[in-house]
């Protein structure tokens, strides 16, 4: 009966995509004003093979002074996970909470490093409560399915 035991294993964690743009350099680098920082995060998951899934956490960090971009960083950190013998709800929770929690620290380090290598002080992404993020997405999905969106 051992082949029916739940399985959760990390196969690999890797940087899938990364880009740094400084469209207004070098002029913007001479500005003395503090830039505004906008950070967007996302999580996506997809099957790769039977019982094997890729989970990606994406980050977009954009800094601006007035309406001009200082820098834009986009990064996607991914992990391949073997997940077997779980119900659909448990599988969804694992891919929406546990897997992103494993991948996210790598993304944080890569984003800070990329920004620093671009000649800027590193921007450290804050810790994320993926459980709260997952629960919010589930509530929004349930609201959309019921035909009502939260205001």
C-alpha positions as CSV (number, residue, x, y, z in Angstrom):
1,X,0.0,0.0,0.0
2,X,3.1,2.2,0.1
3,X,2.4,3.4,-3.5
4,X,-0.7,5.2,-2.3
5,X,1.1,7.3,0.3
6,X,1.1,11.0,-0.4
7,X,4.3,12.2,-2.1
8,X,5.7,15.8,-2.1
9,X,9.3,16.2,-3.4
10,X,11.2,19.1,-4.8
11,X,12.8,18.1,-8.1
12,X,14.5,21.5,-9.0
13,X,14.3,25.2,-8.3
14,X,15.5,27.5,-11.1
15,X,15.4,31.0,-12.4
16,X,13.2,30.8,-15.5
17,X,13.3,34.4,-16.7
18,X,14.9,37.7,-15.6
19,X,15.3,41.1,-17.2
20,X,16.5,44.5,-16.1
21,X,15.7,47.6,-18.1
22,X,17.0,51.2,-17.5
23,X,15.3,53.0,-20.4
24,X,16.1,56.5,-19.2
25,X,19.7,56.0,-18.2
26,X,22.1,57.8,-17.8
27,X,20.1,61.1,-17.4
28,X,17.7,59.6,-14.8
29,X,20.6,58.6,-12.7
30,X,21.5,62.2,-12.1
31,X,18.1,63.0,-10.5
32,X,18.1,63.7,-6.8
33,X,14.5,63.0,-6.1
34,X,13.5,59.7,-4.4
35,X,11.8,57.3,-6.8
36,X,8.5,55.6,-6.2
37,X,8.6,51.8,-6.1
38,X,5.8,49.5,-7.4
39,X,6.0,45.8,-6.8
40,X,3.7,43.2,-8.3
41,X,3.8,39.5,-7.5
42,X,2.0,36.5,-9.0
43,X,1.9,32.7,-8.7
44,X,1.1,30.2,-11.5
45,X,1.2,26.5,-11.6
46,X,1.0,24.0,-14.5
47,X,1.3,20.2,-14.9
48,X,4.6,19.0,-16.5
49,X,4.0,15.3,-16.5
50,X,1.9,12.8,-14.5
51,X,2.3,13.9,-10.8
52,X,4.9,16.5,-11.7
53,X,4.1,20.3,-11.6
54,X,5.9,23.5,-12.3
55,X,5.1,26.3,-9.9
56,X,6.3,29.9,-10.8
57,X,6.5,33.0,-8.7
58,X,6.8,36.2,-10.7
59,X,7.9,39.6,-9.5
60,X,7.8,42.9,-11.3
61,X,9.6,45.8,-9.6
62,X,9.3,49.2,-11.2
63,X,10.8,52.5,-9.9
64,X,9.9,55.9,-11.3
65,X,10.8,59.5,-10.8
66,X,7.8,61.5,-11.8
67,X,6.6,59.7,-14.9
68,X,10.0,58.3,-16.0
69,X,11.1,54.8,-15.3
70,X,14.4,54.5,-13.4
71,X,14.5,50.7,-13.7
72,X,12.2,47.8,-14.3
73,X,13.0,44.3,-13.2
74,X,10.9,41.3,-14.1
75,X,11.8,37.9,-12.8
76,X,10.2,34.5,-12.8
77,X,11.5,31.9,-10.3
78,X,10.2,28.3,-10.8
79,X,10.2,25.0,-9.1
80,X,9.4,21.5,-10.3
81,X,7.6,19.4,-7.7
82,X,6.5,15.8,-7.6
83,X,3.1,15.7,-6.0
84,X,1.1,12.5,-5.9
85,X,-1.8,10.8,-4.1
86,X,-3.5,13.9,-2.9
87,X,-7.1,15.1,-3.3
88,X,-7.7,18.0,-5.7
89,X,-8.2,20.5,-2.8
90,X,-5.0,19.4,-1.1
91,X,-3.1,19.5,-4.4
92,X,-4.4,23.0,-5.0
93,X,-3.3,24.2,-1.5
94,X,0.1,22.6,-1.9
95,X,0.7,24.4,-5.3
96,X,-0.8,27.7,-4.1
97,X,0.9,27.8,-0.6
98,X,3.7,25.4,0.0
99,X,5.4,25.5,-3.4
100,X,5.5,29.3,-3.6
101,X,6.9,29.5,-0.1
102,X,9.8,27.2,-1.2
103,X,10.4,29.1,-4.4
104,X,10.0,32.7,-3.2
105,X,13.2,33.1,-1.2
106,X,15.2,32.3,-4.3
107,X,13.2,35.0,-6.2
108,X,13.9,37.5,-3.5
109,X,17.6,36.9,-3.7
110,X,17.7,37.0,-7.5
111,X,15.7,40.3,-7.7
112,X,17.9,42.0,-5.1
113,X,21.0,40.8,-6.8
114,X,19.8,41.9,-10.3
115,X,18.9,45.4,-9.1
116,X,22.3,45.7,-7.3
117,X,24.2,44.5,-10.3
118,X,22.3,47.3,-12.3
119,X,24.0,49.8,-10.1
120,X,21.2,50.5,-7.6
121,X,20.8,49.8,-3.9
122,X,19.0,46.4,-3.6
123,X,15.3,46.4,-3.3
124,X,14.4,43.6,-0.8
125,X,11.0,42.1,-1.5
126,X,9.1,41.7,1.8
127,X,8.0,38.3,3.2
128,X,4.7,37.1,1.7
129,X,1.9,35.2,3.5
130,X,1.1,32.8,0.6
131,X,-1.7,31.2,2.6
132,X,-3.5,34.6,2.9
133,X,-2.9,35.3,-0.8
134,X,-4.2,31.8,-1.7
135,X,-7.3,32.3,0.5
136,X,-8.0,35.7,-1.1
137,X,-7.7,34.2,-4.6
138,X,-10.1,31.4,-3.6
139,X,-12.7,34.0,-2.2
140,X,-12.4,36.1,-5.4
141,X,-12.8,33.0,-7.6
142,X,-15.9,31.9,-5.5
143,X,-17.3,35.4,-5.9
144,X,-16.8,35.4,-9.6
145,X,-18.4,32.0,-9.9
146,X,-21.4,33.3,-8.0
147,X,-21.5,36.3,-10.3
148,X,-20.6,38.8,-7.7
149,X,-17.2,40.5,-7.2
150,X,-16.1,42.1,-4.0
151,X,-16.3,45.9,-4.2
